[in-house]
Amino acid sequence: MIRLAMMSFGALLLSSCAMTPEVPPAARSELAPTGKLRVGINTQNFLLVNKERTGGQYSGIAVDMGRELGRQLGVPVELVPFETAGKLADAVKAGAWDVAFLASEPVRANEIAFSAAYLEIEAGYLIPAGSPIRTIAEVDREGVRVAVNAKSAYDLYLTRNLQRATLHRAPTIDASYELFVKDRLDVLAGLKPRLVTDAEKLPGARVLEGRFLAVQQSIGTPQGRPAGAKYLREFAEDAKASGFVARAIEKHAVRGVSVAPRAPAS
């Protein structure tokens, strides 16, 4: 029995070590150059960050991930909140954060080194009652007006990919919904969990089946920090493989998101 207990303890210890690998000094110094980890979060993304703070503190999947990263690095964590994904991404120029939880997009990769995705969120379209549009493919037609949250990951994607429809941008998610209703636009683009909620407020409105994008939520650090970027890639993969991301999704009861697939070996 003693031998069995010792073997079980050893297995547990190995498991724990596998979850928290030794941090290379270069990675720690690049990710926390001031001695603390400044974690940028997008408070508008209600799927990852809860707007309603408990005891004055933010919570959510991204917050849990940031705190776990700080724990593994052995440094205190400072949350740096931003109102939108665009403002969060732009703040890299001012050196306002050390790591950020946001969608990886090619236009952002010039200044931000991203991990592979740790989580995916489907993006789709909402149409009003009586709309002749029946499928996602029918959105990209002449004369179709699409409301969208400016500088969101799906706005950047649609900017690259829509050929005929026109985008009408608003500064926030709430404002894009208001623009869609006020100007009687043809389509509202957004994250599907939010679109489902919006549809409930508009009699006859519905969310089109399928998705035009699976938004890849990743962890980024400013370019020029190679050791830090490498550690973030490993951290993201460990968080998926260990079940940490899945447990965070369950803990915060978030619907409409899924753990991202394992990144291909480089």
ABEGO torsion letter per residue (X at the ends): XAAAAAAAAAAAAAAAAAABBBBBAAAAAAABAAGBBBBBBBAABAAABBABBBGGBBBEAAAAAAAAAAAAAGBBBBBBBBABAAAAAAAAAAGABABBBBBBBAAAAAABBBBBBABBBBBBBBBBBGBABABAAAABBBGBBBBBBBGBAAAAAAAAABAABBBBBBABAAAAAAAAAAAGBABBBEBAAAAAAAAAABBGBBBBBEBABBBBBBBBBBBGBAAAAAAAAAAAAAAAAAGAAAAAAAAAGBBGBBBBBBBBBX
